Amino acid sequence: MNLLGKSAVIAAGFVALLGVGAVLAQAATSNPAAPNAAAVGRGKTVFQQKCSVCHYDNSEQKKIGPGLKGLSKRGTFSVNGNKITDESLKTWIENGDQLMPPFKDVLEAGQIKDVIAYVKTL
């Protein structure tokens, strides 16, 4: 193989590596399961302002409401045993129940989404 042929092979290799890198980078940024750091940060702030009155975020111990540390790992709500999903958390936060006030008129939809992102990291 001459020098020109080797250069073409090397160039093709670099192009292939760049393509693989781009695919991997897109997969990393478009992973819906990966928490958005900005949303988690905003959610932590809202949690501390509105939720920490009744809930611990760093303990499973009950305050007024249950401690939320490890909530995602538990997988179910302690009060009713229902499965924890983004949608069930959203419904719970918005509507509350007999032990928790509803927050749909207190928090904006984006704030609720951010709190969910934060709570899922606990």
PyRosetta script that sets phi, psi and omega in degrees:
from pyrosetta import init, pose_from_sequence

init()
pose = pose_from_sequence("MNLLGKSAVIAAGFVALLGVGAVLAQAATSNPAAPNAAAVGRGKTVFQQKCSVCHYDNSEQKKIGPGLKGLSKRGTFSVNGNKITDESLKTWIENGDQLMPPFKDVLEAGQIKDVIAYVKTL")
pose.set_psi(1, 133.6)
pose.set_omega(1, -179.1)
pose.set_phi(2, -84.1)
pose.set_psi(2, 175.1)
pose.set_omega(2, -176.6)
pose.set_phi(3, -61.1)
pose.set_psi(3, -39.0)
pose.set_omega(3, 178.7)
pose.set_phi(4, -64.4)
pose.set_psi(4, -40.8)
pose.set_omega(4, 178.4)
pose.set_phi(5, -64.8)
pose.set_psi(5, -41.5)
pose.set_omega(5, 178.5)
pose.set_phi(6, -64.5)
pose.set_psi(6, -40.1)
pose.set_omega(6, 179.0)
pose.set_phi(7, -63.1)
pose.set_psi(7, -40.0)
pose.set_omega(7, 179.3)
pose.set_phi(8, -65.6)
pose.set_psi(8, -39.9)
pose.set_omega(8, 178.8)
pose.set_phi(9, -65.5)
pose.set_psi(9, -43.2)
pose.set_omega(9, 179.5)
pose.set_phi(10, -64.0)
pose.set_psi(10, -44.3)
pose.set_omega(10, 179.6)
pose.set_phi(11, -62.0)
pose.set_psi(11, -42.4)
pose.set_omega(11, 178.6)
pose.set_phi(12, -63.1)
pose.set_psi(12, -37.9)
pose.set_omega(12, 177.6)
pose.set_phi(13, -62.5)
pose.set_psi(13, -43.6)
pose.set_omega(13, 178.2)
pose.set_phi(14, -63.9)
pose.set_psi(14, -41.7)
pose.set_omega(14, 178.1)
pose.set_phi(15, -61.5)
pose.set_psi(15, -42.6)
pose.set_omega(15, 178.8)
pose.set_phi(16, -63.0)
pose.set_psi(16, -42.9)
pose.set_omega(16, 178.4)
pose.set_phi(17, -63.0)
pose.set_psi(17, -41.0)
pose.set_omega(17, 178.1)
pose.set_phi(18, -62.4)
pose.set_psi(18, -40.3)
pose.set_omega(18, 178.7)
pose.set_phi(19, -63.1)
pose.set_psi(19, -44.4)
pose.set_omega(19, 177.8)
pose.set_phi(20, -62.7)
pose.set_psi(20, -42.5)
pose.set_omega(20, 178.6)
pose.set_phi(21, -60.9)
pose.set_psi(21, -41.4)
pose.set_omega(21, 179.4)
pose.set_phi(22, -64.7)
pose.set_psi(22, -41.6)
pose.set_omega(22, 178.7)
pose.set_phi(23, -63.2)
pose.set_psi(23, -45.1)
pose.set_omega(23, 179.3)
pose.set_phi(24, -64.4)
pose.set_psi(24, -40.6)
pose.set_omega(24, 178.9)
pose.set_phi(25, -63.3)
pose.set_psi(25, -41.9)
pose.set_omega(25, 178.8)
pose.set_phi(26, -66.1)
pose.set_psi(26, -39.6)
pose.set_omega(26, 179.0)
pose.set_phi(27, -62.9)
pose.set_psi(27, -39.2)
pose.set_omega(27, -179.4)
pose.set_phi(28, -67.8)
pose.set_psi(28, -36.9)
pose.set_omega(28, -177.4)
pose.set_phi(29, -85.8)
pose.set_psi(29, -18.7)
pose.set_omega(29, -178.2)
pose.set_phi(30, -104.1)
pose.set_psi(30, 10.8)
pose.set_omega(30, 179.4)
pose.set_phi(31, -70.9)
pose.set_psi(31, 110.0)
pose.set_omega(31, -177.2)
pose.set_phi(32, -66.1)
pose.set_psi(32, -19.9)
pose.set_omega(32, -180.0)
pose.set_phi(33, -81.1)
pose.set_psi(33, -19.1)
pose.set_omega(33, -178.8)
pose.set_phi(34, -74.8)
pose.set_psi(34, 129.9)
pose.set_omega(34, 179.6)
pose.set_phi(35, -70.1)
pose.set_psi(35, 140.6)
pose.set_omega(35, 175.5)
pose.set_phi(36, -82.3)
pose.set_psi(36, 117.0)
pose.set_omega(36, -174.3)
pose.set_phi(37, -58.5)
pose.set_psi(37, -39.5)
pose.set_omega(37, 179.6)
pose.set_phi(38, -65.7)
pose.set_psi(38, -42.8)
pose.set_omega(38, 179.1)
pose.set_phi(39, -64.3)
pose.set_psi(39, -41.6)
pose.set_omega(39, 178.7)
pose.set_phi(40, -61.5)
pose.set_psi(40, -43.6)
pose.set_omega(40, 178.9)
pose.set_phi(41, -62.7)
pose.set_psi(41, -44.6)
pose.set_omega(41, 177.4)
pose.set_phi(42, -64.3)
pose.set_psi(42, -40.8)
pose.set_omega(42, 179.8)
pose.set_phi(43, -62.8)
pose.set_psi(43, -37.9)
pose.set_omega(43, 177.9)
pose.set_phi(44, -63.0)
pose.set_psi(44, -42.2)
pose.set_omega(44, 179.2)
pose.set_phi(45, -62.6)
pose.set_psi(45, -46.6)
pose.set_omega(45, 179.1)
pose.set_phi(46, -63.7)
pose.set_psi(46, -43.0)
pose.set_omega(46, 179.0)
pose.set_phi(47, -56.8)
pose.set_psi(47, -47.6)
pose.set_omega(47, -178.3)
pose.set_phi(48, -63.6)
pose.set_psi(48, -33.5)
pose.set_omega(48, -179.4)
pose.set_phi(49, -79.1)
pose.set_psi(49, -38.1)
pose.set_omega(49, -170.0)
pose.set_phi(50, -114.1)
pose.set_psi(50, -29.1)
pose.set_omega(50, -170.8)
pose.set_phi(51, -105.0)
pose.set_psi(51, -28.1)
pose.set_omega(51, -173.8)
pose.set_phi(52, -69.5)
pose.set_psi(52, -10.7)
pose.set_omega(52, 174.3)
pose.set_phi(53, -61.0)
pose.set_psi(53, -36.3)
pose.set_omega(53, -175.9)
pose.set_phi(54, -112.8)
pose.set_psi(54, -21.3)
pose.set_omega(54, -173.7)
pose.set_phi(55, -125.4)
pose.set_psi(55, 138.1)
pose.set_omega(55, 167.9)
pose.set_phi(56, -82.5)
pose.set_psi(56, 142.0)
pose.set_omega(56, 173.1)
pose.set_phi(57, -103.7)
pose.set_psi(57, -10.9)
pose.set_omega(57, -177.9)
pose.set_phi(58, -113.4)
pose.set_psi(58, 16.3)
pose.set_omega(58, -178.6)
pose.set_phi(59, -155.1)
pose.set_psi(59, 152.2)
pose.set_omega(59, 173.2)
pose.set_phi(60, -87.3)
pose.set_psi(60, -7.0)
pose.set_omega(60, -177.1)
pose.set_phi(61, -66.5)
pose.set_psi(61, 143.0)
pose.set_omega(61, 178.9)
pose.set_phi(62, -71.0)
pose.set_psi(62, 138.1)
pose.set_omega(62, 171.2)
pose.set_phi(63, -105.4)
pose.set_psi(63, -101.2)
pose.set_omega(63, 165.8)
pose.set_phi(64, -93.4)
pose.set_psi(64, -46.5)
pose.set_omega(64, 171.2)
pose.set_phi(65, -104.0)
pose.set_psi(65, 177.1)
pose.set_omega(65, -177.1)
pose.set_phi(66, -66.9)
pose.set_psi(66, 148.4)
pose.set_omega(66, 171.5)
pose.set_phi(67, -67.1)
pose.set_psi(67, 143.1)
pose.set_omega(67, -172.0)
pose.set_phi(68, -105.2)
pose.set_psi(68, 0.9)
pose.set_omega(68, 177.5)
pose.set_phi(69, -62.3)
pose.set_psi(69, 132.1)
pose.set_omega(69, 179.0)
pose.set_phi(70, 77.9)
pose.set_psi(70, 11.8)
pose.set_omega(70, -177.2)
pose.set_phi(71, -55.6)
pose.set_psi(71, -45.7)
pose.set_omega(71, -178.9)
pose.set_phi(72, -64.5)
pose.set_psi(72, -36.0)
pose.set_omega(72, 179.6)
pose.set_phi(73, -69.6)
pose.set_psi(73, -35.5)
pose.set_omega(73, 178.2)
pose.set_phi(74, -65.5)
pose.set_psi(74, -42.3)
pose.set_omega(74, 174.8)
pose.set_phi(75, 84.2)
pose.set_psi(75, -12.7)
pose.set_omega(75, 179.3)
pose.set_phi(76, -137.3)
pose.set_psi(76, 155.2)
pose.set_omega(76, 175.1)
pose.set_phi(77, -72.3)
pose.set_psi(77, 140.2)
pose.set_omega(77, -178.5)
pose.set_phi(78, -71.0)
pose.set_psi(78, -26.8)
pose.set_omega(78, -175.9)
pose.set_phi(79, -80.0)
pose.set_psi(79, -34.5)
pose.set_omega(79, -174.7)
pose.set_phi(80, -130.5)
pose.set_psi(80, -4.8)
pose.set_omega(80, 178.7)
pose.set_phi(81, 75.1)
pose.set_psi(81, 4.1)
pose.set_omega(81, 179.0)
pose.set_phi(82, -68.8)
pose.set_psi(82, 151.0)
pose.set_omega(82, -179.3)
pose.set_phi(83, -66.7)
pose.set_psi(83, 139.9)
pose.set_omega(83, 178.5)
pose.set_phi(84, -90.6)
pose.set_psi(84, 119.1)
pose.set_omega(84, 173.7)
pose.set_phi(85, -133.2)
pose.set_psi(85, 169.7)
pose.set_omega(85, 175.1)
pose.set_phi(86, -56.9)
pose.set_psi(86, -42.8)
pose.set_omega(86, -177.9)
pose.set_phi(87, -67.7)
pose.set_psi(87, -40.3)
pose.set_omega(87, -180.0)
pose.set_phi(88, -70.3)
pose.set_psi(88, -34.8)
pose.set_omega(88, 175.1)
pose.set_phi(89, -65.1)
pose.set_psi(89, -43.3)
pose.set_omega(89, 179.3)
pose.set_phi(90, -59.7)
pose.set_psi(90, -47.3)
pose.set_omega(90, 179.6)
pose.set_phi(91, -61.1)
pose.set_psi(91, -44.0)
pose.set_omega(91, -178.9)
pose.set_phi(92, -62.7)
pose.set_psi(92, -46.9)
pose.set_omega(92, -178.7)
pose.set_phi(93, -64.3)
pose.set_psi(93, -44.4)
pose.set_omega(93, -178.3)
pose.set_phi(94, -65.9)
pose.set_psi(94, -43.4)
pose.set_omega(94, -170.8)
pose.set_phi(95, -103.7)
pose.set_psi(95, -18.5)
pose.set_omega(95, -177.5)
pose.set_phi(96, 60.9)
pose.set_psi(96, -158.9)
pose.set_omega(96, 174.7)
pose.set_phi(97, -158.5)
pose.set_psi(97, -161.8)
pose.set_omega(97, -177.6)
pose.set_phi(98, -65.4)
pose.set_psi(98, -20.6)
pose.set_omega(98, -178.2)
pose.set_phi(99, -105.0)
pose.set_psi(99, -12.6)
pose.set_omega(99, -176.3)
pose.set_phi(100, -132.5)
pose.set_psi(100, 133.0)
pose.set_omega(100, 178.9)
pose.set_phi(101, -72.3)
pose.set_psi(101, 154.1)
pose.set_omega(101, 175.8)
pose.set_phi(102, -73.6)
pose.set_psi(102, 147.2)
pose.set_omega(102, -179.6)
pose.set_phi(103, -116.3)
pose.set_psi(103, 9.3)
pose.set_omega(103, -177.9)
pose.set_phi(104, -64.9)
pose.set_psi(104, -24.9)
pose.set_omega(104, 177.8)
pose.set_phi(105, -97.3)
pose.set_psi(105, -2.3)
pose.set_omega(105, -178.4)
pose.set_phi(106, -104.3)
pose.set_psi(106, -39.1)
pose.set_omega(106, -177.4)
pose.set_phi(107, -112.1)
pose.set_psi(107, 144.3)
pose.set_omega(107, 173.9)
pose.set_phi(108, -76.6)
pose.set_psi(108, 160.0)
pose.set_omega(108, -179.0)
pose.set_phi(109, -55.4)
pose.set_psi(109, -41.0)
pose.set_omega(109, 178.6)
pose.set_phi(110, -64.9)
pose.set_psi(110, -36.5)
pose.set_omega(110, 177.7)
pose.set_phi(111, -66.8)
pose.set_psi(111, -40.2)
pose.set_omega(111, 177.7)
pose.set_phi(112, -62.2)
pose.set_psi(112, -44.5)
pose.set_omega(112, 178.0)
pose.set_phi(113, -59.9)
pose.set_psi(113, -41.2)
pose.set_omega(113, 179.1)
pose.set_phi(114, -67.3)
pose.set_psi(114, -39.9)
pose.set_omega(114, 177.1)
pose.set_phi(115, -62.0)
pose.set_psi(115, -41.7)
pose.set_omega(115, 178.0)
pose.set_phi(116, -61.0)
pose.set_psi(116, -43.9)
pose.set_omega(116, 178.7)
pose.set_phi(117, -59.7)
pose.set_psi(117, -40.9)
pose.set_omega(117, 179.7)
pose.set_phi(118, -68.5)
pose.set_psi(118, -48.6)
pose.set_omega(118, -176.9)
pose.set_phi(119, -59.6)
pose.set_psi(119, -35.0)
pose.set_omega(119, 179.9)
pose.set_phi(120, -66.8)
pose.set_psi(120, -17.0)
pose.set_omega(120, 179.6)
pose.set_phi(121, -90.2)
pose.set_psi(121, -7.8)
pose.set_omega(121, -174.2)
pose.set_phi(122, -74.3)
pose.dump_pdb("model.pdb")
